Amino acid sequence: MKKYPLMRNNILRQDLDEVIKHLSLDDPILTNGPMVRRFEEEWSKWLGVKYSVFVNSGASSNLITMSILKNLYPQGGEIIVPTLTWVSDISSVIQTGFTPVFVDINPDTLGMDTKLILDSITDNTRAVFLTHAQGFNALTDELISKLNKLNIPLIEDVCESHGATHNGNKAGTFGLISNFSFFYAHHMSTIEGGMICTNNKDIFEQARMLRSHGMVREAFFDDTKDKYLMENPDLNKDFIFSFPAFNMRNNEIGGILGISQLKRLDHNIKLRKENLKTFLSLLNSEAFKTDFYIKGSSNYAFNVILRNKDKSLLNRLINLMTKEGIEFRMGSAGGGNQLRQPYLRGIIPSDYYKKFPVTEHIHFYGFYIGNFPDLSKKEVISLCDILNSAV
């Protein structure tokens, strides 16, 4: 066990007690049922959207979202994506037949640079798939305004950034669709799990059907079901499959954990923010980047990014963190520059990664280390002392 892990105590005894209470019933429902629906409703209220669909992972929420876009744009087209993100943001684009168009990031937010996004828009652009990486708010007023004028959908990946805000509203409420993850290390956890959120009724219905084999009986509204019944009178009403879909349902245990964890999410986000301010105030600002744009952030992890390409400092830092039991991940979000990954070979030119210098620098000279609610101020100070001693 690392002295300073990436995450600690994210599922508490009180969460497990709620699960045990449910399992103690004479005949508890375990598959997708009323607790899932309750969690979806409470999550929608917390986030500030009309509809949410609970699935088995954040990656599944990405894939269902891109599948919905494919239903909207069967001819395909281009999706603008970041170079610094989780793999499923890009793989879901490829898996649904779209062409990923890559954009470098703003070093102050680790999100896509607005100017580069707008410069990349063509007549074939179908959506902008924006990642709010590491708890930062990646939105700008200019981006929102221009996309609205061009009628280009914004898709928000908020998997690492629960509770981040832009202009006082939560990230995940600005796009046509937003995706969240409840993996163990994230702001809240259902062990594995994800959420698809929208204010669009048709998208909500598609997401519910796509997560469950495309079955029309999984639709929420009667008018949706009636439409398929009228169009398919020769089919058993319980077995009408609207789309070639997936089985990505979550279950009652995940729903119970989500309901329990949601009660303390706001408090935990506050603690993460306080930890980040302490961390950035104490970290050596000459050696490490500390001037991030943190307004509206809900920090996921401490980013340790060298200001300069200093291999000697890099090696000292790696050795020191290893020695002191500090768990770390190189390259920040998703392991660094996605364009270097083998899954993109044959899709992009072999040296294409060189065109994205900000992400390239973070790939080799950036890390993240753990920030979590029960990380004490004393521990944050100790972390900074250790990191600064490498300089």
Secondary structure, DSSP 8 states (H G I E B T S, - for coil): --SB-S----S-HHHHHHHHHHHTSSS---SS-HHHHHHHHHHHHHHT-SEEEEES-HHHHHHHHHHHHHHH-TT--EEEEESBS-HHHHHHHHHTT-EEEEE-B-TTTSSB-HHHHHHH--TTEEEEEEE-GGG-----HHHHHHHHHHT--EEEE-TT-TT-EETTEETTSSSSEEEEE--TTSSS--SS-EEEEES-HHHHHHHHHHTBTTBGGG-SSHHHHHHHHHH-TTS-TT--B-SS--B-B--HHHHHHHHHHHTTHHHHHHHHHHHHHHHHHHS-TTTB------TT----EEEEEBSS--HHHHHHHHHHHHHTTB-EEETTGGGSBGGGSGGGBTTB-TTGGGG-HHHHHHHHHEEEEE--TT--HHHHHHHHHHHHHT-
